[in-house]
Amino acid sequence: MAEIKSEPAEQSIYYRINELNAFDETKSGVKGLVDSGLSKIPTIFINEEYKLERNNNIHNQKSGGSTNNGGIPIIDLTGVDDDPNLRREIVKKVGEACEKWGFFQIINHGIPVTTLDEMMDGIRRFHEQDKEAKKEFYSRDITRKVYYNSNFDLYLAEATNWRDTLSCVMAPRGSLPQQLPAVCRDIFIEYSNKVMKLGHTLLELFSEALGLNQSYLEDIGCGEGLFVMGHYYPPCPEPDLTLGTSSHTDSGFFTILLQDQIGGLQVRHQNQWLDVNSIHGALIVNLADMMQASPPYL
């Protein structure tokens, strides 16, 4: 008869903490693991909940259940500052998208595609440079204006995500230019300036959709801060076992997300996970925890 032994919970936690410490101390992130040539992901990255949910989804699809294809609203901002009639239509669409989805994509938003592409390239340059050059930015001190690490909640989350992140406070009292990594300094500054301007426009649209004065949300300070995060998801040898970003809601007022062409982003709508199809040149707007409200026009 085979003897079955169970590992005490305390011992399992001890092993996990040791693995987390060892990973964190490399200061090389997930990219460092990939560069080492590993063929299996470390156990700290295995997400049991994701494995179960993925298997259930595969079973549902084989049984004729619904698929994950769908798209969040797409709103064209052409004429938002020039044509009152167009602006009224845009305000209505923004209000409906916020009420029914909490997400929408925007096109013709005023930020050139070349700027968006260069921002993507800048983030990639940072993460793909020599690991020694990145180590000076590696930190878990969130009071720093600029820092890089893998998983801000590394020691708290049940499963570690397959992701590295460069984080920069750009407003208010943002990073000094010399504090930003040289390989992406110029584009971070350019992109941040343009996103701040777009953010002010969106706050006006949110205010109008709520039936408030155009400047209301701006006046109460909703547009003062800008925290830029450059995520990097290197190729994973076992993608069926882990996630780049676990399910979550964003803090703050709202997020403007620049998605690459690889895809993989999903949103939760009516108890279903839906794929967000990537549109080159588009940006995704995500209402965060502090901006949840019901527009009065309904």
Rosetta silent file (secondary structure, phi, psi, omega in degrees, C-alpha in Angstrom):
SEQUENCE: MAEIKSEPAEQSIYYRINELNAFDETKSGVKGLVDSGLSKIPTIFINEEYKLERNNNIHNQKSGGSTNNGGIPIIDLTGVDDDPNLRREIVKKVGEACEKWGFFQIINHGIPVTTLDEMMDGIRRFHEQDKEAKKEFYSRDITRKVYYNSNFDLYLAEATNWRDTLSCVMAPRGSLPQQLPAVCRDIFIEYSNKVMKLGHTLLELFSEALGLNQSYLEDIGCGEGLFVMGHYYPPCPEPDLTLGTSSHTDSGFFTILLQDQIGGLQVRHQNQWLDVNSIHGALIVNLADMMQASPPYL
SCORE:     score description
SCORE:     0.000 S_00000001
   1 L     0.000  132.330 -179.375    0.000    0.000    0.000 S_00000001
   2 L   -77.103  142.282  178.957    1.349    3.400   -0.980 S_00000001
   3 L   -95.867  126.639 -179.200    1.789    5.940    1.768 S_00000001
   4 L  -102.229  122.880  179.576    0.335    9.361    1.087 S_00000001
   5 L  -113.531  136.752  176.507    2.010   12.281    2.822 S_00000001
   6 L  -105.783  143.509 -179.505    0.649   15.797    2.935 S_00000001
   7 L   -85.935  125.325  178.983    2.879   18.817    3.243 S_00000001
   8 L   -56.032  145.205 -178.305    2.038   21.017    6.251 S_00000001
   9 H   -59.260  -38.645 -179.351    0.668   24.437    5.267 S_00000001
  10 H   -61.453  -39.719 -179.433    3.407   26.169    7.264 S_00000001
  11 H   -68.343  -38.938  178.682    6.093   24.316    5.321 S_00000001
  12 H   -62.910  -43.449  178.323    4.454   25.173    1.974 S_00000001
  13 H   -62.720  -39.783  179.607    4.341   28.862    2.922 S_00000001
  14 H   -61.469  -46.093  178.892    7.990   28.683    3.992 S_00000001
  15 H   -61.911  -41.682 -178.767    9.041   27.230    0.641 S_00000001
  16 H   -63.912  -44.826  179.515    7.033   29.869   -1.254 S_00000001
  17 H   -61.258  -40.440  177.478    8.561   32.735    0.702 S_00000001
  18 H   -61.395  -42.333  178.849   12.028   31.344    0.031 S_00000001
  19 H   -65.183  -42.091  179.161   11.259   31.138   -3.693 S_00000001
  20 H   -62.326  -44.435  179.177    9.873   34.669   -3.723 S_00000001
  21 H   -61.810  -43.260 -178.691   12.949   36.015   -1.940 S_00000001
  22 H   -63.643  -41.570  179.072   15.289   34.206   -4.318 S_00000001
  23 H   -65.994  -45.410 -177.212   13.425   35.557   -7.341 S_00000001
  24 H   -64.043  -38.169 -176.023   13.267   39.105   -5.952 S_00000001
  25 H   -69.700  -18.048  176.897   16.954   39.180   -5.064 S_00000001
  26 L   -68.853  -25.845 -176.851   17.997   38.547   -8.666 S_00000001
  27 L    54.814   25.167 -178.303   16.611   42.018   -9.531 S_00000001
  28 L  -113.541   -6.989  177.145   16.203   40.650  -13.059 S_00000001
  29 H    63.911 -165.441  179.125   12.460   40.023  -13.068 S_00000001
  30 H   -66.541  -34.669  178.415   10.639   37.621  -15.331 S_00000001
  31 H   -58.632  -36.135  177.549   12.823   38.696  -18.252 S_00000001
  32 H   -64.506  -37.012  176.864   15.809   37.315  -16.338 S_00000001
  33 H   -64.327  -43.277 -179.785   14.104   33.930  -16.043 S_00000001
  34 H   -63.540  -43.076 -179.147   13.441   33.857  -19.771 S_00000001
  35 H   -64.791  -24.345  179.416   17.028   34.827  -20.546 S_00000001
  36 L   -75.366  -12.468  176.392   18.253   31.944  -18.376 S_00000001
  37 L    85.924   20.563 -178.187   16.600   29.521  -20.802 S_00000001
  38 L   -64.541  148.233 -179.478   14.203   27.825  -18.379 S_00000001
  39 L  -106.144  -15.288  177.263   11.694   25.374  -19.886 S_00000001
  40 L  -130.426  142.988 -178.467    9.264   25.252  -16.932 S_00000001
  41 L   -79.211  146.833  175.374    7.985   28.149  -14.887 S_00000001
  42 L   -60.378  153.581 -175.292    8.778   28.280  -11.134 S_00000001
  43 H   -62.114  -25.178 -179.412    5.937   27.168   -8.864 S_00000001
  44 H   -64.054  -18.402 -178.281    5.370   30.715   -7.554 S_00000001
  45 H   -93.611  -12.135 -176.339    3.903   31.602  -10.970 S_00000001
  46 L   -72.781  122.638 -176.586    1.445   28.702  -11.212 S_00000001
  47 L  -106.016   99.641 -176.053   -2.094   30.048  -10.849 S_00000001
  48 H   -64.099  -37.662  179.486   -4.395   27.222   -9.744 S_00000001
  49 H   -64.262  -40.517  178.817   -7.535   29.372  -10.040 S_00000001
  50 H   -65.932  -41.560  178.501   -6.653   30.271  -13.633 S_00000001
  51 H   -58.469  -44.462 -179.321   -6.011   26.610  -14.505 S_00000001
  52 H   -66.052  -45.836 -179.284   -9.444   25.656  -13.174 S_00000001
  53 H   -64.039  -38.947 -179.871  -11.223   28.540  -14.911 S_00000001
  54 H   -65.826  -42.754  178.754   -9.431   27.819  -18.187 S_00000001
  55 H   -63.660  -38.448  177.752  -10.390   24.138  -18.083 S_00000001
  56 H   -65.227  -39.698  178.953  -14.011   25.087  -17.395 S_00000001
  57 H   -64.782  -41.911  178.269  -14.004   27.495  -20.354 S_00000001
  58 H   -62.246  -41.646  179.070  -12.606   24.821  -22.663 S_00000001
  59 H   -63.949  -43.123 -179.616  -15.307   22.406  -21.473 S_00000001
  60 H   -63.037  -40.233 -179.491  -18.057   24.987  -22.022 S_00000001
  61 H   -67.632  -38.346  177.905  -16.865   25.734  -25.555 S_00000001
  62 H   -67.839  -25.818 -179.205  -16.759   22.027  -26.440 S_00000001
  63 L   -89.671    6.109  179.064  -20.292   21.738  -25.078 S_00000001
  64 L    89.379   14.093  179.836  -21.535   24.501  -27.338 S_00000001
  65 L   -73.887 -179.618 -176.885  -21.337   27.251  -24.738 S_00000001
  66 L   -71.806  150.124  176.454  -20.584   30.883  -25.428 S_00000001
  67 L   -95.533  179.166 -176.282  -17.167   31.982  -26.605 S_00000001
  68 L   -98.441   17.137 -178.071  -15.176   34.966  -25.402 S_00000001
  69 L   -80.725  133.297  179.065  -15.481   37.010  -28.572 S_00000001
  70 L   174.523  166.397 -178.455  -16.846   40.507  -28.127 S_00000001
  71 L  -138.491  141.843  175.995  -15.859   44.121  -28.220 S_00000001
  72 L   -77.978  162.304 -177.791  -16.160   47.072  -25.918 S_00000001
  73 L   -57.732  144.009  176.458  -17.636   50.318  -27.330 S_00000001
  74 E  -113.736  123.088 -176.028  -15.483   52.302  -29.746 S_00000001
  75 E  -118.760  125.425  179.185  -15.903   56.087  -29.573 S_00000001
  76 E   -89.912  121.025 -178.131  -14.571   58.472  -32.204 S_00000001
  77 L   -90.877    9.838  177.607  -13.464   61.780  -30.655 S_00000001
  78 L   -54.854  127.715  176.571  -13.319   63.618  -33.977 S_00000001
  79 L    81.538    6.950 -174.808  -14.778   67.112  -33.527 S_00000001
  80 L   -61.662  -29.643 -179.168  -15.067   66.896  -29.741 S_00000001
  81 L  -101.813   -5.916 -171.534  -13.616   70.391  -29.308 S_00000001
  82 L  -116.107  -28.695 -172.784  -14.936   71.988  -32.498 S_00000001
  83 L  -121.672  109.765 -178.378  -18.498   70.840  -33.168 S_00000001
  84 H   -57.531  -37.549 -179.901  -21.154   71.229  -30.414 S_00000001
  85 H   -66.786  -45.000  176.950  -23.474   68.722  -32.074 S_00000001
  86 H   -62.843  -39.866 -178.918  -20.743   66.099  -32.372 S_00000001
  87 H   -62.034  -41.494  178.123  -19.694   66.758  -28.785 S_00000001
  88 H   -60.233  -41.067  177.683  -23.237   66.103  -27.531 S_00000001
  89 H   -65.053  -40.949  179.913  -23.246   62.771  -29.347 S_00000001
  90 H   -65.613  -42.225  178.493  -19.831   61.888  -27.937 S_00000001
  91 H   -59.789  -43.254  179.252  -20.934   62.810  -24.402 S_00000001
  92 H   -62.371  -43.739  179.372  -23.959   60.552  -24.771 S_00000001
  93 H   -64.922  -41.085  178.588  -21.819   57.639  -26.027 S_00000001
  94 H   -62.568  -45.409  179.345  -19.292   58.125  -23.229 S_00000001
  95 H   -60.235  -43.942  179.535  -22.061   58.154  -20.616 S_00000001
  96 H   -65.194  -40.983 -179.810  -23.635   54.973  -22.003 S_00000001
  97 H   -65.422  -40.308  179.118  -20.277   53.206  -22.188 S_00000001
  98 H   -66.421  -41.441 -178.011  -19.448   54.153  -18.610 S_00000001
  99 H   -69.483  -43.230 -172.074  -22.855   53.077  -17.334 S_00000001
 100 H   -93.610  -25.111 -174.061  -23.108   49.781  -19.192 S_00000001
 101 L  -121.334  -47.986 -170.771  -19.457   48.736  -19.537 S_00000001
 102 L    85.316   -0.355  179.381  -17.002   50.774  -17.504 S_00000001
 103 E  -140.173  150.527  166.598  -14.677   50.486  -20.514 S_00000001
 104 E  -162.824  156.538  175.487  -14.472   51.955  -23.998 S_00000001
 105 E  -100.185  146.537  177.568  -11.931   52.445  -26.765 S_00000001
 106 E  -122.444  139.075  175.388  -11.231   55.865  -28.268 S_00000001
 107 E  -123.729  161.505 -176.479   -9.975   56.685  -31.741 S_00000001
 108 L    51.482   48.981 -175.242   -8.961   60.047  -33.255 S_00000001
 109 L   -93.446   -2.460  175.231   -8.048   61.148  -29.750 S_00000001
 110 L   100.111  -10.441  177.235   -5.312   63.572  -30.764 S_00000001
 111 L   -97.006  119.850 -176.287   -2.217   61.532  -29.867 S_00000001
 112 L   -59.647  146.101  177.603   -0.293   60.587  -33.042 S_00000001
 113 H   -59.751  -33.832  179.543    0.172   56.892  -33.790 S_00000001
 114 H   -62.193  -36.894  176.916    3.900   57.569  -34.082 S_00000001
 115 H   -66.642  -42.710  179.176    3.942   58.689  -30.433 S_00000001
 116 H   -63.272  -44.361 -179.884    2.046   55.579  -29.339 S_00000001
 117 H   -64.695  -40.498  179.960    4.380   53.285  -31.291 S_00000001
 118 H   -68.178  -32.266  176.060    7.469   55.015  -29.909 S_00000001
 119 H   -64.725  -43.689  175.792    6.088   54.658  -26.364 S_00000001
 120 H   -59.337  -45.816 -179.563    5.737   50.927  -26.918 S_00000001
 121 H   -63.672  -39.164  179.971    9.251   50.782  -28.300 S_00000001
 122 H   -63.208  -43.332  177.419   10.594   52.801  -25.365 S_00000001
 123 H   -63.107  -41.729  178.811    9.082   50.431  -22.806 S_00000001
 124 H   -64.815  -40.348  179.078   10.472   47.476  -24.732 S_00000001
 125 H   -60.335  -42.299 -179.962   13.931   49.079  -24.898 S_00000001
 126 H   -61.228  -51.158 -173.631   13.989   49.504  -21.135 S_00000001
 127 H   -72.079  -23.664 -177.081   12.989   45.932  -20.345 S_00000001
 128 H   -99.248    3.275  175.504   15.190   44.360  -23.002 S_00000001
 129 L   -75.518  172.800 -179.024   18.376   46.216  -22.139 S_00000001
 130 L   -56.221  138.352 -174.576   21.187   44.561  -20.183 S_00000001
 131 H   -61.532  -30.027  178.904   20.021   43.463  -16.740 S_00000001
 132 H   -66.110  -34.157  178.688   22.836   45.355  -15.031 S_00000001
 133 H   -69.207  -30.181 -179.250   21.564   48.614  -16.532 S_00000001
 134 H   -80.956  -26.280 -171.271   18.074   47.925  -15.136 S_00000001
 135 H   -60.358  -29.799 -179.764   19.197   46.957  -11.630 S_00000001
 136 L   -65.249  -19.623  179.884   19.763   50.553  -10.528 S_00000001
 137 L   -97.300   -9.536 -175.320   16.011   51.115  -10.931 S_00000001
 138 E   -71.202  125.305 -178.304   14.918   47.891   -9.204 S_00000001
 139 L  -165.086  156.125  170.718   13.110   48.668   -5.963 S_00000001
 140 L  -113.871   15.895  176.703   10.049   47.927   -3.824 S_00000001
 141 L   -87.959  100.778 -174.115   10.094   51.416   -2.354 S_00000001
 142 L   -76.964   -1.090  174.538    6.863   52.889   -3.713 S_00000001
 143 L   -83.268  -10.908  177.013    7.826   56.355   -2.468 S_00000001
 144 L   -70.505  149.034  178.108   10.378   56.568   -5.278 S_00000001
 145 L   -74.102  -32.657 -178.095    9.361   58.570   -8.351 S_00000001
 146 E  -135.613  126.934  175.993   10.791   55.955  -10.723 S_00000001
 147 E  -157.075  158.457  179.390   11.240   52.255  -10.046 S_00000001
 148 E  -130.019  140.282  173.537   11.131   48.899  -11.763 S_00000001
 149 E  -163.048 -175.983  176.267   10.213   45.497  -10.340 S_00000001
 150 L  -116.566  113.486  178.267    8.212   42.353  -10.977 S_00000001
 151 L    68.756  101.761  179.058    4.778   42.298   -9.318 S_00000001
 152 L   -61.412  -26.884 -179.315    4.109   45.173   -6.906 S_00000001
 153 L  -107.080   35.366 -173.030    2.250   42.663   -4.686 S_00000001
 154 L   -51.112  -43.639 -174.538    4.892   39.928   -4.958 S_00000001
 155 L   -92.190    3.853 -178.935    4.740   38.937   -1.285 S_00000001
 156 L  -114.747  -33.822 -175.558    0.957   39.275   -0.940 S_00000001
 157 L   -71.636  149.828  178.146   -0.591   37.670   -4.043 S_00000001
 158 L   -70.328  -32.122  177.986   -1.480   33.979   -4.070 S_00000001
 159 L  -134.665  140.242 -179.771    0.137   33.563   -7.484 S_00000001
 160 L   -83.368  136.550  178.194    2.879   35.640   -9.087 S_00000001
 161 L   -83.546  151.355  179.744    2.119   37.174  -12.497 S_00000001
 162 L   -84.964   76.123 -170.214    4.388   36.711  -15.506 S_00000001
 163 L  -160.714  139.269  169.044    5.139   40.430  -15.759 S_00000001
 164 E  -115.020  152.819 -174.804    7.779   43.098  -15.156 S_00000001
 165 E  -142.658  134.180  168.644    6.877   46.780  -14.735 S_00000001
 166 E  -101.003  122.774 -175.761    8.551   50.167  -14.980 S_00000001
 167 E  -117.564  134.209 -177.096    6.603   52.672  -12.845 S_00000001
 168 E  -139.206  127.006  171.168    6.950   56.453  -13.034 S_00000001
 169 E   -82.507  117.311 -176.994    5.180   59.270  -11.202 S_00000001
 170 E  -107.552  -17.814  177.474    4.755   61.967  -13.857 S_00000001
 171 E  -167.075  151.343  -13.716    2.347   64.364  -12.072 S_00000001
 172 L   -77.063  169.223 -177.765    1.935   66.173   -9.769 S_00000001
 173 L    46.893   55.316 -173.610    5.478   66.866   -8.643 S_00000001
 174 L   -73.365 -175.995 -179.456    6.601   64.307  -11.180 S_00000001
 175 L   -64.458  143.695  170.381    9.938   62.729  -11.894 S_00000001
 176 L   -73.591  147.419 -178.343   12.826   64.939  -12.899 S_00000001
 177 H   -51.408  -39.481 -177.239   14.030   64.175  -16.441 S_00000001
 178 H   -71.975  -13.263  177.296   17.347   62.844  -15.157 S_00000001
 179 H   -81.406  -19.830 -178.665   15.502   60.367  -12.916 S_00000001
 180 L   -80.554  148.187  177.876   13.915   58.646  -15.913 S_00000001
 181 L   -59.695  136.003 -175.700   15.814   55.847  -17.715 S_00000001
 182 L   -60.646  -32.499 -174.208   17.807   57.296  -20.589 S_00000001
 183 L   -70.612  -15.006 -179.594   16.562   54.667  -23.070 S_00000001
 184 L  -138.956   14.576 -174.074   12.963   55.894  -22.787 S_00000001
 185 H   -59.924  -53.214 -174.118   13.245   59.328  -21.174 S_00000001
 186 H   -62.847  -42.712 -176.647   12.177   61.526  -24.079 S_00000001
 187 H   -73.546  -31.240  175.654    9.171   59.450  -25.097 S_00000001
 188 H   -62.465  -41.945  179.931    7.936   59.121  -21.502 S_00000001
 189 H   -67.480  -47.077 -179.963    7.902   62.902  -21.201 S_00000001
 190 H   -61.674  -48.479 -178.324    6.251   63.425  -24.617 S_00000001
 191 H   -62.109  -43.222 -178.336    3.643   60.695  -24.072 S_00000001
 192 H   -62.633  -41.919  178.748    2.833   61.913  -20.549 S_00000001
 193 H   -61.232  -42.532 -178.977    2.246   65.476  -21.716 S_00000001
 194 H   -71.805  -36.181  179.416   -0.137   64.316  -24.432 S_00000001
 195 H   -69.504  -35.762  176.633   -1.969   61.887  -22.135 S_00000001
 196 H   -61.234  -42.610  178.649   -2.483   64.621  -19.523 S_00000001
 197 H   -63.555  -44.488  177.663   -4.140   66.787  -22.172 S_00000001
 198 H   -63.326  -39.046  179.100   -6.338   63.870  -23.284 S_00000001
 199 H   -60.063  -39.393  177.597   -7.170   63.149  -19.656 S_00000001
 200 H   -63.071  -40.346  177.455   -8.504   66.678  -19.198 S_00000001
 201 H   -62.427  -43.878 -179.735  -10.767   66.198  -22.236 S_00000001
 202 H   -64.725  -38.770  177.279  -12.085   62.922  -20.839 S_00000001
 203 H   -62.573  -37.263  175.661  -12.797   64.506  -17.462 S_00000001
 204 H   -62.965  -44.241 -179.218  -14.864   67.155  -19.231 S_00000001
 205 H   -65.377  -41.031  176.732  -16.827   64.456  -21.064 S_00000001
 206 H   -61.156  -44.446 -179.133  -17.384   62.494  -17.839 S_00000001
 207 H   -60.360  -46.460 -179.099  -18.591   65.664  -16.104 S_00000001
 208 H   -65.872  -37.497  178.855  -21.033   66.495  -18.898 S_00000001
 209 H   -65.449  -26.479  177.653  -22.315   62.898  -19.024 S_00000001
 210 L   -86.744    0.651 -179.634  -23.097   63.200  -15.310 S_00000001
 211 L    77.518   22.372 -177.806  -25.049   66.393  -15.954 S_00000001
 212 L  -105.113  170.944  173.065  -22.443   68.504  -14.203 S_00000001
 213 L   -58.581  144.040 -175.281  -20.509   71.606  -15.139 S_00000001
 214 L   -53.000  -35.266 -175.066  -17.870   70.788  -17.737 S_00000001
 215 L   -95.491    7.024 -171.070  -15.005   71.563  -15.358 S_00000001
 216 H   -57.010  -55.661 -176.594  -16.484   69.874  -12.270 S_00000001
 217 H   -65.055  -34.181  176.387  -14.237   66.793  -12.046 S_00000001
 218 H   -65.879  -41.749 -177.121  -11.198   68.858  -12.982 S_00000001
 219 H   -65.307  -29.594 -179.498  -12.041   71.429  -10.304 S_00000001
 220 L   -91.665    9.020  171.049  -12.166   68.813   -7.528 S_00000001
 221 L    94.098   12.022 -177.640   -8.711   67.501   -8.442 S_00000001
 222 L   -68.175  -19.513 -175.639   -9.459   64.374  -10.457 S_00000001
 223 L  -107.525   17.404 -175.120   -6.938   65.325  -13.137 S_00000001
 224 L   -79.210  -34.073 -171.920   -3.937   66.272  -11.020 S_00000001
 225 L  -101.917  151.574  173.165   -2.057   62.979  -10.940 S_00000001
 226 E  -144.877  117.705  179.173   -0.456   60.795  -13.589 S_00000001
 227 E  -117.658  112.755 -175.917    1.163   57.449  -12.797 S_00000001
 228 E  -100.466  127.466  178.936    2.649   55.743  -15.859 S_00000001
 229 E  -121.583  126.119  178.055    3.275   51.998  -15.795 S_00000001
 230 E  -107.390   96.766 -178.314    5.115   50.207  -18.578 S_00000001
 231 E   -80.496  149.608  179.014    4.288   46.487  -18.360 S_00000001
 232 E  -137.209  125.477 -177.440    6.390   43.862  -20.112 S_00000001
 233 L  -119.724   90.453 -178.858    5.242   40.286  -20.719 S_00000001
 234 L   -69.610  161.369  179.316    8.107   38.154  -22.084 S_00000001
 235 L   -54.601  136.051 -177.707    7.362   34.820  -23.813 S_00000001
 236 L  -108.295  131.131 -179.128    6.291   32.189  -21.274 S_00000001
 237 L   -69.772  -20.979  179.226    7.304   28.517  -21.663 S_00000001
 238 L  -135.779   70.563 -174.999    4.057   27.346  -19.991 S_00000001
 239 H   -65.950  -17.375  179.690    1.396   29.979  -20.751 S_00000001
 240 H   -77.101   -5.659 -174.554   -1.456   27.653  -19.758 S_00000001
 241 H  -108.244   -8.428 -173.530   -0.331   27.753  -16.117 S_00000001
 242 L  -146.930  173.795  179.145   -0.045   31.461  -15.404 S_00000001
 243 L  -126.293  153.257  172.921   -1.287   34.957  -16.215 S_00000001
 244 L   -76.905  -39.993  176.049    0.413   38.195  -17.173 S_00000001
 245 L  -143.331  124.299  179.335   -2.095   40.156  -15.075 S_00000001
 246 L   -72.792  165.218  178.164   -4.682   38.620  -12.763 S_00000001
 247 L   -60.533  138.772 -175.439   -8.282   39.863  -12.637 S_00000001
 248 L  -166.435  168.117  165.766   -8.485   43.207  -10.824 S_00000001
 249 L  -115.442  154.641 -179.101  -10.011   46.655  -10.720 S_00000001
 250 L   -90.142  144.707  173.151   -7.917   49.807  -10.972 S_00000001
 251 L   -83.435 -179.929  179.934   -7.587   52.325   -8.172 S_00000001
 252 L    81.506 -158.618 -176.080   -7.709   56.051   -8.838 S_00000001
 253 L   -97.145  -50.957  174.740  -10.182   57.756  -11.173 S_00000001
 254 E  -160.682  161.292 -179.047   -9.540   56.218  -14.585 S_00000001
 255 E  -118.296  137.115  170.016   -6.887   54.487  -16.656 S_00000001
 256 E  -107.623  115.796 -171.916   -5.831   55.207  -20.231 S_00000001
 257 E  -109.858  128.335  173.491   -4.383   51.974  -21.583 S_00000001
 258 L  -100.957  112.094 -176.866   -2.140   51.574  -24.602 S_00000001
 259 L   -99.373  140.988  176.003   -2.432   47.970  -25.785 S_00000001
 260 L   -80.211 -177.991 -174.732    0.035   46.275  -28.119 S_00000001
 261 L   -86.590   -2.235 -179.432   -0.981   44.241  -31.156 S_00000001
 262 L   -73.536  -35.313 -179.534   -0.452   40.863  -29.466 S_00000001
 263 L    85.819 -168.902 -179.528   -3.733   41.040  -27.591 S_00000001
 264 L   113.062  -15.488  179.419   -4.710   39.050  -24.513 S_00000001
 265 L   -72.974  137.038  175.678   -6.573   41.802  -22.657 S_00000001
 266 E  -132.291  152.035  174.412  -10.031   40.852  -21.373 S_00000001
 267 E  -124.933  153.683  179.771  -12.788   42.731  -19.555 S_00000001
 268 E   -94.141  122.024 -179.554  -15.602   41.419  -17.380 S_00000001
 269 E  -142.979  122.970 -179.343  -19.073   42.218  -18.726 S_00000001
 270 L    51.052   47.171  175.986  -22.342   40.609  -17.642 S_00000001
 271 L    64.611   23.308  175.506  -20.440   37.821  -15.867 S_00000001
 272 E  -130.779  144.424  173.586  -18.399   36.945  -18.956 S_00000001
 273 E   -88.113  123.148 -178.053  -14.786   37.587  -19.869 S_00000001
 274 E  -116.114  137.305  176.297  -14.631   39.264  -23.274 S_00000001
 275 E   -69.345  140.152  173.841  -11.566   39.757  -25.458 S_00000001
 276 L  -101.112  106.899 -178.062  -10.651   43.359  -26.246 S_00000001
 277 L   -67.267  130.064 -177.846   -9.662   43.400  -29.889 S_00000001
 278 L   -75.328  131.029  176.514   -6.556   45.498  -30.414 S_00000001
 279 L  -118.751  118.677 -178.168   -6.943   48.487  -32.753 S_00000001
 280 L   -61.306  123.816 -179.448   -3.718   50.111  -33.868 S_00000001
 281 L    95.369  -10.647  179.141   -3.760   53.731  -32.746 S_00000001
 282 L   -88.127  160.074  173.132   -6.662   53.323  -30.319 S_00000001
 283 E  -125.138  149.216 -179.687   -6.546   53.790  -26.562 S_00000001
 284 E  -105.190  131.779  177.986   -8.646   52.007  -23.956 S_00000001
 285 E  -108.518  127.910 -175.535  -10.344   53.980  -21.177 S_00000001
 286 E  -124.467  116.092  175.443  -11.114   52.103  -17.980 S_00000001
 287 E   -66.199  131.865 -178.586  -13.203   53.623  -15.185 S_00000001
 288 L  -100.581 -177.360 -170.646  -11.454   52.994  -11.896 S_00000001
 289 H   -58.642  -35.885 -174.649  -12.752   52.517   -8.360 S_00000001
 290 H   -84.611   -0.796 -177.693  -13.040   56.226   -7.516 S_00000001
 291 H  -116.034   13.557 -178.638  -15.030   57.101  -10.653 S_00000001
 292 L   -78.275  123.002  179.814  -17.916   54.648  -10.400 S_00000001
 293 L  -160.084  162.894  179.087  -21.219   56.490  -10.651 S_00000001
 294 L  -105.909  115.070  179.701  -24.595   56.308  -12.409 S_00000001
 295 L   -58.248  141.872 -175.984  -25.198   59.068  -14.982 S_00000001
 296 L   -80.727   -4.739 -174.685  -28.463   60.937  -14.340 S_00000001
 297 L   -79.510  -10.574 -175.805  -29.550   61.065  -17.986 S_00000001
 298 L   -75.372    0.000    0.000  -30.910   57.480  -17.960 S_00000001
